[in-house]
Structure formats: C-alpha cells, structure tokens
Amino acid sequence: MNERVTVTIPEELVRDIDRRERNRSRFILQAVQNELQRRRKEELRRSLHAPHPESEHLAQAGTADWIGSLPEGDDDLVDVKAGAGVRWVPGQGWLEEG
C-alpha cells in the first residue's frame, strides 16, 4: 500500500529532477530508498565498531558458544566454516582470529 506524502523542494531542484527523470515520484522514491540503505549501513558500521553494552557478552562468547546455545534444531542456521573467525577486543573492535 502506498501513502501520499507532500514534500516541499526548492524550485531549482525540481527542475534538475525533471531534466533527468520523467517520473518525479519514482525518482524521489529511489533517492529515499538509497539514503535509508546508506544510513542502515552506517549504523551497522558504528555498531560493529562499538557494540551495544547489552550485546557485549555475546561478542565475548564467540560464535561456537552462541551456536551451542541455540534451541535444538536451530544449530544449522549458521555455517561455521563460512567466513572468518573474529573476536571482540575492547578498545580495538573486531579482530580476525588465527
């Protein structure tokens, strides 16, 4: 379902959009989606550099301990052979193990 939103944009910006795109709504939708994706990625980067205090015990436990704590039948959700092993070091962030 779509919702109509009224946005005020400077005239010169509207002209610039119109020169490049016939469908303003689609252009603005794509621009907003791209910006939201960029912000989510930035939030993830910040989180990886400084995990929330409530999740620090999970970071210290490691993947193997976490997988072992999953309910029976859910242990196949993670392929431990994929990717690189990492560990959280306070003040340094995530460091690759090995």
C-alpha positions as CSV (number, residue, x, y, z in Angstrom):
1,M,0.0,0.0,0.0
2,N,1.3,3.5,-0.9
3,E,0.8,6.7,1.1
4,R,0.7,10.1,-0.4
5,V,3.3,12.5,1.2
6,T,3.7,16.2,0.5
7,V,7.3,17.4,0.4
8,T,8.5,20.9,-0.3
9,I,11.6,21.0,-2.5
10,P,13.4,24.1,-3.9
11,E,12.3,25.0,-7.4
12,E,15.8,24.6,-8.9
13,L,16.0,21.1,-7.5
14,V,12.6,20.1,-9.1
15,R,13.8,21.4,-12.5
16,D,17.0,19.4,-12.1
17,I,15.0,16.3,-11.3
18,D,12.7,16.9,-14.3
19,R,15.7,17.2,-16.6
20,R,16.8,13.7,-15.7
21,E,13.7,11.8,-14.9
22,R,10.1,11.8,-16.3
23,N,8.6,10.3,-13.2
24,R,9.4,12.5,-10.2
25,S,7.7,10.2,-7.7
26,R,9.8,7.2,-8.8
27,F,13.0,9.3,-8.7
28,I,12.3,10.6,-5.2
29,L,11.3,7.1,-4.0
30,Q,14.6,5.7,-5.3
31,A,16.5,8.6,-3.7
32,V,14.8,8.0,-0.3
33,Q,15.4,4.2,-0.5
34,N,19.1,4.8,-1.3
35,E,19.5,7.2,1.6
36,L,17.8,4.8,4.0
37,Q,20.1,2.0,2.9
38,R,23.1,4.2,3.3
39,R,22.1,5.1,6.8
40,R,21.4,1.5,7.8
41,K,24.9,0.5,6.6
42,E,26.4,3.4,8.5
43,E,24.5,2.4,11.7
44,L,25.8,-1.2,11.2
45,R,29.4,0.1,10.8
46,R,29.1,2.1,14.0
47,S,27.6,-0.9,15.8
48,L,30.4,-3.1,14.7
49,H,33.0,-0.6,16.0
50,A,31.2,-0.2,19.3
51,P,28.6,-2.9,20.1
52,H,25.8,-2.1,22.4
53,P,26.8,-2.9,26.1
54,E,23.9,-5.4,26.4
55,S,25.4,-7.5,23.5
56,E,29.0,-7.4,24.6
57,H,28.7,-10.7,26.4
58,L,27.6,-12.3,23.1
59,A,30.6,-10.8,21.4
60,Q,32.9,-12.2,24.1
61,A,31.3,-15.6,24.0
62,G,32.1,-16.2,20.3
63,T,30.2,-18.0,17.6
64,A,30.8,-21.5,18.8
65,D,29.3,-20.7,22.2
66,W,26.4,-18.9,20.6
67,I,25.6,-21.8,18.2
68,G,25.7,-24.1,21.2
69,S,23.1,-22.0,23.0
70,L,20.6,-22.2,20.1
71,P,17.4,-24.3,20.6
72,E,17.6,-27.9,19.3
73,G,17.1,-27.9,15.6
74,D,18.3,-24.3,15.0
75,D,22.0,-25.2,15.1
76,D,22.1,-25.5,11.3
77,L,21.3,-21.7,10.9
78,V,25.0,-20.9,10.9
79,D,27.7,-22.4,8.7
80,V,30.8,-22.1,11.0
81,K,33.1,-23.0,8.1
82,A,32.0,-19.9,6.1
83,G,33.7,-16.5,6.7
84,A,36.5,-15.7,9.1
85,G,36.6,-16.2,12.8
86,V,36.6,-12.9,14.7
87,R,36.7,-11.8,18.3
88,W,35.8,-8.6,20.0
89,V,38.6,-6.8,21.8
90,P,37.5,-3.7,23.8
91,G,39.2,-0.6,22.5
92,Q,40.2,-2.3,19.3
93,G,37.0,-3.7,17.9
94,W,36.5,-6.9,15.9
95,L,39.8,-8.7,15.2
96,E,40.2,-11.7,12.9
97,E,41.3,-14.8,14.8
98,G,44.0,-17.1,13.7
